[in-house]
Amino acid sequence: VWEALNLLKVSRIDHGNRAVEDPKLMAELARRRIPLTLCPLSNLKLGVVKQLEEHPLKFMMEKGLLVTINSDDPAYFGGYVAENYMAVQNALGLTLDQITTLAKNSFEASFLNEEEKAKRISKVEEYKRIFH
């Protein structure tokens, strides 16, 4: 991951679970706000985690990383984005604030222009107020 950041100058890391193995890397990813896409249900199916309760997503959020929840070949791994969100929420007991942060992270990490990102992030906040 270090080489991808420093040599290739990547703007995101897909399947970035293993960043948790290097505290300096986590700090650098958090400082630069480099998005890490995570695919919890495929991680479970592939044995990256034995059970979703072990998934590092919540820990990564607590360390200030810009993580997103994604699907990874949904037909094969058993879930689209909504199913991944529900599975992680159930397994990790995420709060409404944490779920909201994940949704906002998805837009922040997207390839939309800044104006479109802001509109969608604002909409997420609106929905949060409705359900809070």
C-alpha positions in Angstrom: 0.0 0.0 0.0 2.9 2.4 0.8 4.2 1.9 -2.8 0.8 2.5 -4.3 0.5 5.7 -2.3 4.0 7.0 -2.9 5.0 5.7 -6.3 1.7 5.4 -8.1 0.1 8.3 -6.3 -3.3 6.5 -6.0 -6.3 8.3 -4.8 -8.0 5.3 -3.2 -7.3 1.8 -1.9 -9.8 -0.9 -2.8 -10.1 -3.9 -0.3 -8.0 -2.0 2.2 -8.6 -4.2 5.3 -5.0 -5.0 5.8 -4.1 -1.3 6.5 -4.9 -2.1 10.1 -1.6 -4.1 10.3 0.5 -0.9 10.0 -0.3 1.9 12.5 1.9 4.3 10.6 0.0 3.5 7.4 -3.3 4.0 9.1 -2.2 7.4 10.4 -1.0 8.4 6.9 -4.3 7.2 5.2 -6.3 9.1 7.8 -4.2 12.3 7.4 -4.5 12.2 3.6 -8.2 11.2 3.7 -7.5 8.3 1.3 -10.7 6.3 0.8 -10.5 2.6 1.7 -13.3 0.5 0.1 -14.3 -2.4 2.2 -16.5 -5.3 1.0 -17.7 -7.1 4.2 -19.7 -9.9 2.8 -17.0 -10.9 0.3 -14.5 -10.7 3.1 -16.6 -13.2 5.0 -17.1 -15.5 2.1 -13.4 -15.5 1.2 -12.4 -16.1 4.8 -10.7 -12.7 5.3 -12.7 -12.7 8.5 -14.2 -15.8 10.1 -17.3 -13.9 11.2 -18.5 -10.3 10.6 -18.1 -9.4 14.3 -14.3 -9.6 13.6 -14.4 -7.2 10.7 -12.0 -4.2 11.2 -14.5 -1.6 9.7 -15.5 -0.1 13.1 -11.9 0.0 14.3 -10.9 1.7 11.1 -13.6 4.3 11.6 -12.5 4.9 15.2 -8.9 5.5 13.8 -10.3 8.2 11.5 -10.0 6.3 8.2 -12.3 7.2 5.4 -13.8 3.8 4.8 -16.7 2.9 2.6 -19.0 -0.2 2.5 -19.3 -1.7 -1.0 -20.5 -4.9 -2.7 -18.0 -7.1 -4.5 -19.6 -9.2 -7.3 -23.0 -9.4 -5.4 -24.3 -12.4 -7.3 -21.3 -14.4 -6.1 -20.7 -13.0 -2.7 -24.3 -12.7 -1.6 -25.2 -9.1 -1.2 -25.5 -5.7 -2.8 -24.6 -2.5 -0.9 -27.7 -2.5 1.3 -27.2 -6.1 2.4 -23.6 -5.2 3.3 -24.7 -2.3 5.3 -27.3 -4.3 7.2 -24.9 -7.2 7.8 -22.2 -4.9 9.2 -24.7 -2.9 11.3 -26.1 -6.2 12.8 -22.6 -7.7 13.4 -20.8 -4.6 14.7 -23.7 -2.7 16.3 -23.0 0.5 14.5 -24.8 3.6 15.7 -26.9 5.9 13.5 -24.0 8.4 13.5 -21.6 5.7 12.3 -24.0 4.5 9.6 -24.4 8.2 8.6 -20.7 8.7 8.5 -20.3 5.6 6.2 -22.9 6.9 3.8 -21.3 10.3 3.7 -17.9 8.7 3.2 -19.3 7.0 0.1 -20.0 10.3 -1.4 -16.8 11.9 -0.3 -14.9 9.0 -1.8 -16.9 9.1 -5.1 -15.8 10.6 -8.4 -18.5 13.2 -8.3 -17.6 16.9 -8.5 -17.4 18.8 -5.2 -20.8 20.4 -5.7 -22.6 17.1 -6.3 -20.8 15.5 -3.3 -22.0 18.3 -1.1 -25.6 18.0 -2.3 -25.6 14.3 -1.6 -23.9 14.6 1.8 -26.5 17.2 2.7 -29.3 14.8 1.7 -27.8 12.1 4.0 -27.9 14.6 6.9 -31.6 15.3 6.0 -32.4 11.6 6.2 -30.5 11.2 9.5 -32.7 14.0 11.0 -35.8 12.2 9.9 -34.8 8.9 11.5 -33.0 10.3 14.6 
